[in-house]
Amino acid sequence: MEMIREMEGKDLIFVVRKILKRSDTNPSLNRFLIPNNEVLWGFLFEAEKAVVEGGNGLGVVVVDPRGGLKKWMSLNKIVLNSSGWLKFVKDNGVKAEDDSVELWSFRAFSKLYFGMNVKKDGSPSN
């Protein structure tokens, strides 16, 4: 989360911690399903909600636990998807049914970002 501070991120909110399901790491699905989350929905600007409700993906930038920025996710209702998700899973050695991902949201210069922490087998954040 150091990178969030360096980016002068504001309004950091915890969205969800989810133990990954097999479907979250399935290459043919290529997405991270977020449980219905009112916290995240309440964090979006009205214009962002309109984009999502209109069926279009809302581009978001993700701060990887290793500190990199990835512009590869699209928010469609409660799904984050893109080819970058599978790279995230591989690069972080995430395993379904064992590991969990914490999803945080914040803004930097009014732009929507997500931060992710990987929790391995119940151990502290990386």
C-alpha positions in Angstrom: 0.0 0.0 0.0 3.1 2.2 0.0 2.5 3.0 -3.7 -1.0 4.4 -2.8 0.6 6.9 -0.5 3.2 7.8 -3.1 0.4 8.4 -5.6 -1.3 10.7 -3.0 -4.3 8.4 -3.0 -7.3 9.6 -1.2 -10.5 8.1 0.2 -9.1 4.6 0.7 -11.8 2.1 1.4 -11.8 -1.6 2.0 -14.1 -3.3 -0.5 -13.9 -7.0 0.1 -11.7 -10.0 1.1 -12.4 -13.1 -0.9 -11.1 -16.6 -0.8 -10.5 -17.3 -4.5 -12.8 -19.8 -6.1 -11.7 -22.1 -8.9 -13.8 -19.9 -11.3 -11.7 -16.9 -10.3 -8.5 -18.6 -11.5 -10.1 -20.4 -14.5 -8.3 -19.2 -17.7 -11.4 -19.6 -19.8 -13.4 -17.3 -17.5 -10.6 -14.8 -17.0 -12.3 -12.7 -14.3 -12.5 -11.9 -10.6 -16.0 -12.0 -9.4 -16.7 -9.5 -6.6 -19.6 -10.4 -4.2 -22.4 -7.8 -4.5 -20.8 -4.9 -2.7 -22.7 -1.8 -1.7 -19.5 -0.2 -0.4 -17.9 -0.2 -3.8 -21.1 0.9 -5.5 -21.4 3.8 -3.1 -17.8 4.9 -3.8 -18.4 5.4 -7.6 -19.2 8.8 -9.0 -22.7 9.1 -10.7 -21.0 9.2 -14.1 -19.1 6.0 -13.4 -22.3 4.3 -12.2 -24.0 5.3 -15.4 -21.3 3.7 -17.5 -21.5 0.4 -15.5 -25.3 0.4 -15.6 -25.2 1.0 -19.3 -23.4 -2.3 -19.8 -20.1 -0.8 -20.7 -16.9 -1.6 -18.8 -15.4 1.0 -16.6 -11.6 1.1 -17.0 -9.7 1.0 -13.7 -6.1 0.9 -12.8 -4.9 -1.7 -10.3 -2.0 -1.4 -7.9 -0.4 -4.8 -7.8 0.8 -6.1 -4.4 4.4 -6.0 -5.8 4.0 -2.2 -6.4 3.3 -2.0 -10.1 0.4 -0.3 -11.8 -1.7 -2.3 -14.2 -4.3 -0.8 -16.4 -6.1 -3.9 -17.3 -9.3 -4.3 -15.5 -12.8 -3.4 -16.5 -15.5 -3.1 -13.9 -18.8 -4.5 -15.1 -21.3 -4.6 -12.3 -19.5 -7.0 -9.9 -16.8 -8.4 -12.2 -13.3 -7.4 -12.8 -12.1 -8.8 -16.1 -9.2 -8.7 -18.5 -6.3 -10.8 -19.7 -4.3 -8.9 -16.9 -6.2 -10.8 -14.2 -4.7 -14.1 -15.2 -1.2 -12.5 -15.2 -2.0 -11.2 -11.8 -2.9 -14.7 -10.6 0.3 -16.2 -12.1 2.7 -13.5 -11.0 1.4 -13.6 -7.5 1.2 -17.4 -7.3 -2.4 -17.2 -6.2 -4.2 -20.6 -5.7 -7.9 -21.1 -5.7 -9.5 -22.4 -2.5 -6.3 -21.6 -0.5 -5.5 -17.9 -1.0 -7.5 -14.8 -0.7 -7.4 -11.3 -2.3 -8.2 -8.1 -0.5 -9.7 -5.5 -2.8 -9.3 -1.8 -1.8 -10.5 1.2 -3.7 -9.2 4.8 -3.7 -8.9 7.8 -5.9 -5.9 9.8 -7.1 -6.6 13.0 -8.9 -10.3 12.0 -9.0 -9.5 8.8 -11.0 -10.7 5.4 -9.7 -8.0 2.9 -8.7 -8.0 -0.5 -7.0 -5.4 -1.9 -4.7 -5.0 -5.6 -4.2 -3.3 -7.6 -1.4 -2.8 -11.3 -1.6 -3.2 -13.4 1.5 -1.4 -16.7 1.2 -2.9 -19.6 3.2 -4.1 -17.2 5.9 -0.7 -15.5 6.3 -0.2 -11.7 6.7 -0.4 -9.5 3.6 2.6 -9.6 1.2 
